[in-house]
Amino acid sequence: MEKVVIEDIELYLAQPDDIPMRWVGQEELVTQVLAAWFVIGEEDLPLNPRLVGKPGVGKTTLAYHAGRVLSKAVYLFQATMDTRPEDLIVTPVISENNKIRYMASAIVSAMVKGGVAVIDEGNRMSEKSWASLAPLMDSRRYVESIVAGVKIKAHPDFRLCTTMNDDASTFELPEYIHSRLQPQIFIDFPEKDEELEILKLNLPFADETVLLYVVDFLQAAHRADERYSPRDGINLARYALKRLSSRGLEGSSPKPEEFFSSMQEAASMVLDATAARYFKDLIHARRDEPTD
């Protein structure tokens, strides 16, 4: 485990995340994130964008992908309602011989190494926790650990962003935090061809017939302003494929009624009754089409 010494305090750093995430389509969104992080000159500072959208539209994937485009190490921090200020900065733990070891958070590790820190679902975190990061998000560019008694300055190459779901189960953040999380970049549902590519990327083993049905379902749901996301579609397709396989039907040209039954069952169990009704209508409309 890598460690650094700051003001005579040893900090043990977290490892960056190495995840097979790949952003598909909507390249303008990548450009917007990179523009926010761009520094024009010595007196300029990077911005801290917040990526806003419905759950499952790929906000975290976009942030991770943008960091990798810059060839930077990316550190993900999952925010929750229970996140404390010390969780965001430095946490003391008891190591061997009952000595205290100071563990740097993913955010502080990114600060020290000049990487990208992504605070996932940031509006699930309280104002008290966000306040501990306020100096990091303005011209001061540092955090202060009361626990370790040390002030930690950000590397010039450090970049920060947060993702935020636009649902109701979140905190209302104060203006002094929102003003530090700029610009706001809105991620909407992808177009049909992009959604199909997302499904193919995540389910390379899937029969395209299954994926086409899922995409048609998602597109119909988007038009009706339902909240079903590409992530929901991936989970739905994955379960439908598992059900077909468990019945010994995968890759064996299942009968239409068996295929339709598995798809509708998956919609009901992975999502809800409303999704199942969408699938019932979709299947009824395309019932006579071949499944291979």
Backbone hydrogen bonds in HBPLUS format (Angstrom, degrees):
<---DONOR---> <-ACCEPTOR-->    atom                        ^
c    i                          cat <-CA-CA->   ^        H-A-AA   ^      H-
h    n   atom  resd res      DA  || num        DHA   H-A  angle D-A-AA Bond
n    s   type  num  typ     dist DA aas  dist angle  dist       angle   num
A0013-LEU N   A0002-GLU O   2.82 MM  11  5.61 161.9  1.85 154.2 160.5     1
A0004-VAL N   A0011-LEU O   2.88 MM   7  5.33 151.5  1.96 148.3 156.7     2
A0011-LEU N   A0004-VAL O   2.75 MM   7  5.33 168.6  1.77 163.6 167.5     3
A0006-ILE N   A0009-ILE O   2.91 MM   3  5.22 162.4  1.94 147.7 147.2     4
A0009-ILE N   A0006-ILE O   2.93 MM   3  5.22 156.7  1.98 110.7 118.4     5
A0012-TYR N   A0102-TYR O   2.91 MM  90  6.21 169.2  1.92 164.0 167.7     6
A0104-ALA N   A0012-TYR O   2.80 MM  92  5.71 162.2  1.83 150.1 156.2     7
A0017-ASP N   A0074-VAL O   2.78 MM  57  5.86 159.8  1.82 161.9 167.5     8
A0021-MET N   A0019-ILE O   2.73 MM   2  5.55 137.3  1.91 108.5  95.1     9
A0029-LEU N   A0026-GLN O   3.08 MM   3  5.81 145.0  2.21 116.9 124.3    10
A0030-VAL N   A0027-GLU O   3.08 MM   3  5.18 119.8  2.46  98.4 112.8    11
A0031-THR N   A0027-GLU O   3.06 MM   4  6.42 159.5  2.11 152.5 158.1    12
A0032-GLN N   A0028-GLU O   2.96 MM   4  6.22 147.8  2.06 142.8 151.4    13
A0033-VAL N   A0029-LEU O   3.13 MM   4  6.44 157.3  2.18 148.0 152.6    14
A0034-LEU N   A0030-VAL O   3.00 MM   4  6.26 170.2  2.01 156.9 159.6    15
A0035-ALA N   A0031-THR O   2.88 MM   4  6.02 150.6  1.97 145.1 153.4    16
A0036-ALA N   A0032-GLN O   3.11 MM   4  6.34 152.4  2.19 143.2 149.6    17
A0037-TRP N   A0033-VAL O   3.19 MM   4  6.54 145.7  2.32 146.1 155.3    18
A0038-PHE N   A0034-LEU O   3.04 MM   4  6.12 120.5  2.40 138.7 153.9    19
A0038-PHE N   A0035-ALA O   3.20 MM   3  5.04 143.9  2.34  95.4 105.8    20
A0047-LEU N   A0036-ALA O   2.83 MM  11  5.10 165.4  1.85 158.8 154.8    21
A0044-ASP N   A0041-GLY O   3.03 MM   3  5.30 156.1  2.09 110.1 117.8    22
A0162-THR N   A0049-PRO O   3.10 MM 113  6.63 154.8  2.16 153.0 160.7    23
A0050-ARG N   A0183-PRO O   3.03 MM 133  6.43 157.9  2.08 150.5 156.5    24
A0185-ILE N   A0050-ARG O   2.90 MM 135  6.17 168.7  1.92 159.0 161.9    25
A0051-LEU N   A0162-THR O   2.80 MM 111  6.22 160.7  1.84 157.1 162.3    26
A0164-MET N   A0051-LEU O   2.79 MM 113  6.02 154.1  1.86 161.6 157.7    27
A0052-VAL N   A0185-ILE O   2.88 MM 133  6.07 158.7  1.93 148.6 155.8    28
A0187-ILE N   A0052-VAL O   2.83 MM 135  6.08 164.1  1.86 162.2 166.4    29
A0053-GLY N   A0164-MET O   3.26 MM 111  6.77 147.8  2.37 159.7 167.5    30
A0166-ASP N   A0053-GLY O   3.18 MM 113  5.54 143.0  2.32 121.7 127.3    31
A0062-LEU N   A0058-GLY O   2.89 MM   4  6.05 156.2  1.94 150.9 157.0    32
A0063-ALA N   A0059-LYS O   3.06 MM   4  6.36 163.6  2.09 150.9 154.4    33
A0064-TYR N   A0060-THR O   2.90 MM   4  6.07 167.4  1.91 154.1 157.8    34
A0065-HIS N   A0061-THR O   2.82 MM   4  5.90 164.3  1.85 149.7 154.8    35
A0066-ALA N   A0062-LEU O   2.91 MM   4  6.09 159.5  1.96 150.7 156.0    36
A0067-GLY N   A0063-ALA O   3.11 MM   4  6.36 157.9  2.16 147.8 153.1    37
A0068-ARG N   A0064-TYR O   3.03 MM   4  6.35 154.2  2.10 149.6 157.0    38
A0069-VAL N   A0065-HIS O   2.85 MM   4  6.15 144.8  1.98 149.0 159.4    39
A0070-LEU N   A0066-ALA O   3.32 MM   4  6.65 142.3  2.48 139.9 148.1    40
A0070-LEU N   A0067-GLY O   3.17 MM   3  5.28 128.7  2.45  95.8 108.4    41
A0072-LYS N   A0067-GLY O   3.12 MM   5  5.56 167.3  2.13 151.7 150.4    42
A0071-SER N   A0068-ARG O   2.85 MM   3  4.71 156.8  1.91 104.2 109.8    43
A0116-VAL N   A0073-ALA O   2.85 MM  43  6.21 164.0  1.88 162.6 168.1    44
A0075-TYR N   A0116-VAL O   2.74 MM  41  6.03 164.1  1.77 170.1 175.8    45
A0118-VAL N   A0075-TYR O   2.87 MM  43  6.18 163.5  1.89 164.0 166.1    46
A0077-PHE N   A0118-VAL O   2.83 MM  41  6.06 163.8  1.85 168.7 164.8    47
A0120-ASP N   A0077-PHE O   2.76 MM  43  5.93 159.4  1.80 157.6 164.7    48
A0079-ALA N   A0120-ASP O   3.03 MM  41  5.79 162.3  2.06 150.3 156.0    49
A0083-THR N   A0080-THR O   3.21 MM   3  5.31 167.9  2.23 106.9 110.2    50
A0087-ASP N   A0084-ARG O   2.95 MM   3  5.16 129.1  2.21 103.6 117.8    51
A0088-LEU N   A0085-PRO O   3.07 MM   3  5.30 133.0  2.30 102.0 114.2    52
A0089-ILE N   A0086-GLU O   3.20 MM   3  5.09 142.2  2.35  94.4 105.1    53
A0105-SER N   A0089-ILE O   2.92 MM  16  5.27 155.2  1.98 154.1 149.1    54
A0091-THR N   A0103-MET O   2.96 MM  12  5.19 164.0  1.99 144.1 147.7    55
A0103-MET N   A0091-THR O   2.89 MM  12  5.19 174.5  1.89 149.8 149.4    56
A0093-VAL N   A0101-ARG O   2.87 MM   8  5.27 154.3  1.93 147.4 156.1    57
A0101-ARG N   A0093-VAL O   2.75 MM   8  5.27 167.9  1.76 159.5 163.6    58
A0095-SER N   A0099-LYS O   2.74 MM   4  5.35 176.1  1.74 168.5 169.0    59
A0099-LYS N   A0096-GLU O   3.33 MM   3  6.15 160.6  2.37 119.1 122.1    60
A0109-SER N   A0105-SER O   2.89 MM   4  6.03 158.9  1.93 149.0 155.8    61
A0110-ALA N   A0106-ALA O   3.02 MM   4  6.18 153.7  2.09 140.9 147.2    62
A0111-MET N   A0107-ILE O   2.94 MM   4  6.25 151.2  2.03 145.4 154.2    63
A0112-VAL N   A0108-VAL O   2.92 MM   4  6.19 159.7  1.97 155.1 158.6    64
A0113-LYS N   A0109-SER O   3.00 MM   4  6.14 159.7  2.04 148.2 153.8    65
A0114-GLY N   A0110-ALA O   2.84 MM   4  5.60 124.3  2.15 142.9 153.6    66
A0115-GLY N   A0110-ALA O   2.88 MM   5  4.48 155.3  1.94 131.5 136.3    67
A0155-HIS N   A0111-MET O   2.91 MM  44  5.57 160.5  1.95 137.9 142.9    68
A0159-ARG N   A0115-GLY O   3.03 MM  44  6.41 155.6  2.09 151.7 155.1    69
A0117-ALA N   A0159-ARG O   2.87 MM  42  6.33 161.1  1.91 156.6 160.0    70
A0161-CYS N   A0117-ALA O   3.07 MM  44  6.56 148.4  2.18 163.1 170.9    71
A0119-ILE N   A0161-CYS O   2.97 MM  42  6.40 164.1  2.00 151.3 154.1    72
A0163-THR N   A0119-ILE O   2.94 MM  44  6.38 155.0  2.01 152.8 156.5    73
A0124-ARG N   A0121-GLU O   3.06 MM   3  5.86 153.2  2.13 125.1 127.1    74
A0122-GLY N   A0163-THR O   2.70 MM  41  5.88 147.5  1.80 172.7 175.5    75
A0125-MET N   A0122-GLY O   3.12 MM   3  5.61 161.0  2.16 116.9 120.5    76
A0171-PHE N   A0123-ASN O   2.66 MM  48  5.42 153.9  1.73 167.5 174.5    77
A0130-TRP N   A0126-SER O   3.08 MM   4  6.45 165.9  2.10 152.9 156.8    78
A0131-ALA N   A0127-GLU O   2.78 MM   4  5.93 151.7  1.85 153.9 161.6    79
A0132-SER N   A0129-SER O   3.15 MM   3  5.53 137.3  2.34 105.1 115.6    80
A0133-LEU N   A0130-TRP O   2.88 MM   3  5.34 148.7  1.98 112.0 121.8    81
A0134-ALA N   A0131-ALA O   3.20 MM   3  5.07 155.5  2.26  98.7 106.2    82
A0136-LEU N   A0133-LEU O   2.91 MM   3  5.27 131.6  2.15 110.1 124.0    83
A0137-MET N   A0134-ALA O   3.11 MM   3  5.36 138.3  2.29 105.2 116.1    84
A0141-ARG N   A0135-PRO O   2.86 MM   6  5.81 118.2  2.25 166.1 153.4    85
A0154-ALA N   A0141-ARG O   2.96 MM  13  5.65 165.3  1.99 159.9 155.9    86
A0143-VAL N   A0152-ILE O   2.94 MM   9  5.39 153.3  2.01 148.5 156.2    87
A0152-ILE N   A0143-VAL O   2.81 MM   9  5.39 166.0  1.82 164.8 169.1    88
A0145-SER N   A0150-VAL O   2.85 MM   5  5.40 168.6  1.86 171.4 167.9    89
A0149-GLY N   A0145-SER O   2.82 MM   4  5.57 126.5  2.11 131.3 146.2    90
A0150-VAL N   A0145-SER O   3.18 MM   5  5.40 146.0  2.30 139.3 147.9    91
A0158-PHE N   A0155-HIS O   2.94 MM   3  5.31 166.1  1.96 119.4 123.7    92
A0177-ILE N   A0174-PRO O   3.10 MM   3  5.59 144.8  2.23 110.2 119.9    93
A0178-HIS N   A0174-PRO O   3.10 MM   4  6.45 168.1  2.11 154.3 157.5    94
A0179-SER N   A0175-GLU O   2.77 MM   4  5.84 159.5  1.81 156.8 161.5    95
A0180-ARG N   A0177-ILE O   2.95 MM   3  5.24 143.9  2.08 105.9 116.9    96
A0181-LEU N   A0178-HIS O   3.04 MM   3  5.00 144.9  2.16  99.1 109.9    97
A0195-GLU N   A0191-GLU O   2.81 MM   4  6.03 155.5  1.87 156.9 165.1    98
A0196-LEU N   A0192-LYS O   2.98 MM   4  6.23 154.2  2.04 150.4 156.9    99
A0197-GLU N   A0193-ASP O   3.13 MM   4  6.36 153.3  2.21 139.2 145.9   100
A0198-ILE N   A0194-GLU O   2.93 MM   4  6.24 149.8  2.03 147.3 155.7   101
A0199-LEU N   A0195-GLU O   3.06 MM   4  6.35 158.7  2.11 147.7 152.5   102
A0200-LYS N   A0196-LEU O   2.94 MM   4  6.20 160.0  1.98 150.2 156.0   103
A0201-LEU N   A0197-GLU O   2.90 MM   4  6.02 154.2  1.96 145.3 152.2   104
A0202-ASN N   A0198-ILE O   3.10 MM   4  6.30 155.9  2.16 147.3 152.9   105
A0203-LEU N   A0199-LEU O   2.76 MM   4  5.75 135.6  1.96 146.3 159.0   106
A0206-ALA N   A0203-LEU O   3.01 MM   3  5.47 168.9  2.02 122.1 124.7   107
A0210-VAL N   A0207-ASP O   3.13 MM   3  5.69 126.5  2.43 112.5 123.1   108
A0211-LEU N   A0207-ASP O   3.43 MM   4  6.84 160.6  2.47 146.7 151.6   109
A0212-LEU N   A0208-GLU O   2.85 MM   4  6.04 155.5  1.91 153.1 159.3   110
A0213-TYR N   A0209-THR O   3.13 MM   4  6.37 158.1  2.18 147.9 152.9   111
A0214-VAL N   A0210-VAL O   3.04 MM   4  6.34 158.2  2.09 150.1 156.4   112
A0215-VAL N   A0211-LEU O   2.86 MM   4  6.09 159.7  1.90 151.3 156.7   113
A0216-ASP N   A0212-LEU O   2.97 MM   4  6.14 162.2  2.00 147.9 152.7   114
A0217-PHE N   A0213-TYR O   2.97 MM   4  6.20 154.3  2.03 145.5 152.8   115
A0218-LEU N   A0214-VAL O   2.87 MM   4  6.16 163.5  1.89 152.8 157.0   116
A0219-GLN N   A0215-VAL O   2.85 MM   4  6.04 166.5  1.87 157.3 160.6   117
A0220-ALA N   A0216-ASP O   3.03 MM   4  6.16 158.5  2.08 144.4 150.1   118
A0221-ALA N   A0217-PHE O   2.94 MM   4  6.18 155.4  2.00 149.3 156.7   119
A0222-HIS N   A0218-LEU O   2.80 MM   4  6.09 154.5  1.87 152.3 159.5   120
A0223-ARG N   A0219-GLN O   3.05 MM   4  6.29 161.4  2.09 147.4 151.7   121
A0224-ALA N   A0220-ALA O   3.20 MM   4  6.44 138.9  2.37 138.0 148.5   122
A0224-ALA N   A0221-ALA O   3.12 MM   3  5.08 126.4  2.43  93.9 107.9   123
A0226-GLU N   A0221-ALA O   2.89 MM   5  5.11 171.2  1.90 152.9 149.9   124
A0225-ASP N   A0222-HIS O   2.92 MM   3  4.95 160.4  1.96 109.0 113.3   125
A0232-ASP N   A0229-SER O   2.96 MM   3  5.06 117.5  2.37  99.2 114.6   126
A0233-GLY N   A0229-SER O   2.97 MM   4  6.39 153.6  2.04 150.5 158.6   127
A0234-ILE N   A0230-PRO O   2.88 MM   4  6.19 151.7  1.96 150.5 157.7   128
A0235-ASN N   A0231-ARG O   3.05 MM   4  6.32 164.9  2.08 151.0 154.1   129
A0236-LEU N   A0232-ASP O   2.86 MM   4  6.04 158.5  1.91 150.7 157.3   130
A0237-ALA N   A0233-GLY O   2.91 MM   4  6.04 169.2  1.92 150.2 153.1   131
A0238-ARG N   A0234-ILE O   2.91 MM   4  6.03 157.3  1.96 147.3 154.4   132
A0239-TYR N   A0235-ASN O   3.02 MM   4  6.19 159.7  2.06 147.0 151.5   133
A0240-ALA N   A0236-LEU O   2.96 MM   4  6.20 162.8  1.99 152.4 157.7   134
A0241-LEU N   A0237-ALA O   2.96 MM   4  6.11 160.7  2.00 150.2 155.0   135
A0242-LYS N   A0238-ARG O   3.02 MM   4  6.27 149.0  2.12 140.5 149.2   136
A0243-ARG N   A0239-TYR O   2.88 MM   4  6.17 154.9  1.94 152.6 159.1   137
A0244-LEU N   A0240-ALA O   3.00 MM   4  6.27 160.3  2.04 149.9 154.9   138
A0245-SER N   A0241-LEU O   2.91 MM   4  6.08 157.6  1.96 144.6 151.2   139
A0246-SER N   A0242-LYS O   2.77 MM   4  5.96 156.7  1.83 148.3 154.9   140
A0247-ARG N   A0243-ARG O   3.15 MM   4  6.31 134.2  2.37 139.3 149.9   141
A0247-ARG N   A0244-LEU O   3.26 MM   3  5.26 135.1  2.47  94.3 106.2   142
A0249-LEU N   A0244-LEU O   2.78 MM   5  5.07 160.2  1.82 158.7 153.2   143
A0248-GLY N   A0245-SER O   2.85 MM   3  4.94 157.5  1.90 107.5 113.5   144
A0252-SER N   A0249-LEU O   3.11 MM   3  5.30 161.2  2.14 130.3 126.9   145
A0258-GLU N   A0255-LYS O   2.98 MM   3  5.30 124.1  2.30 107.7 122.1   146
A0259-PHE N   A0255-LYS O   2.97 MM   4  6.25 163.9  2.00 162.2 167.4   147
A0260-PHE N   A0256-PRO O   2.83 MM   4  5.97 173.3  1.84 159.6 161.3   148
A0261-SER N   A0257-GLU O   2.97 MM   4  5.90 151.3  2.05 133.0 141.4   149
A0262-SER N   A0258-GLU O   3.09 MM   4  6.28 159.8  2.13 147.0 151.1   150
A0263-MET N   A0259-PHE O   3.11 MM   4  6.38 158.9  2.16 150.7 156.5   151
A0264-GLN N   A0260-PHE O   2.93 MM   4  6.11 166.6  1.95 154.4 157.8   152
A0265-GLU N   A0261-SER O   2.91 MM   4  5.97 158.3  1.96 146.2 153.1   153
A0266-ALA N   A0262-SER O   2.97 MM   4  6.06 157.6  2.02 143.1 149.1   154
A0267-ALA N   A0263-MET O   3.02 MM   4  6.28 156.1  2.08 145.6 151.9   155
A0268-SER N   A0264-GLN O   3.06 MM   4  6.30 154.1  2.13 146.5 152.9   156
A0269-MET N   A0265-GLU O   2.94 MM   4  6.15 162.5  1.97 154.9 159.4   157
A0270-VAL N   A0266-ALA O   2.82 MM   4  5.62 164.6  1.84 150.5 155.4   158
A0271-LEU N   A0267-ALA O   3.14 MM   4  5.48 145.4  2.26 122.3 132.6   159
A0276-ALA N   A0272-ASP O   3.10 MM   4  6.46 155.2  2.17 147.4 154.9   160
A0277-ARG N   A0273-ALA O   2.96 MM   4  6.26 147.1  2.07 145.2 153.5   161
A0278-TYR N   A0274-THR O   3.06 MM   4  6.44 153.3  2.14 148.0 155.1   162
A0279-PHE N   A0275-ALA O   3.00 MM   4  6.34 158.1  2.05 150.6 156.2   163
A0280-LYS N   A0276-ALA O   2.83 MM   4  6.09 149.5  1.92 144.1 153.4   164
A0281-ASP N   A0277-ARG O   2.99 MM   4  6.24 162.7  2.02 152.6 155.5   165
A0282-LEU N   A0278-TYR O   2.91 MM   4  6.12 159.7  1.95 148.5 154.9   166
A0283-ILE N   A0279-PHE O   2.77 MM   4  5.84 165.7  1.79 152.0 156.0   167
A0284-HIS N   A0280-LYS O   2.93 MM   4  6.02 155.7  1.99 142.6 150.0   168
A0285-ALA N   A0281-ASP O   3.00 MM   4  6.21 150.4  2.09 142.9 150.5   169
A0286-ARG N   A0282-LEU O   3.08 MM   4  6.33 139.3  2.25 142.2 153.1   170
A0286-ARG N   A0283-ILE O   3.16 MM   3  5.13 125.9  2.47  93.1 106.9   171
A0287-ARG N   A0283-ILE O   2.78 MM   4  5.30  99.7  2.44 146.4 159.9   172
A0289-GLU N   A0286-ARG O   2.93 MM   3  5.55 166.8  1.95 124.0 128.3   173
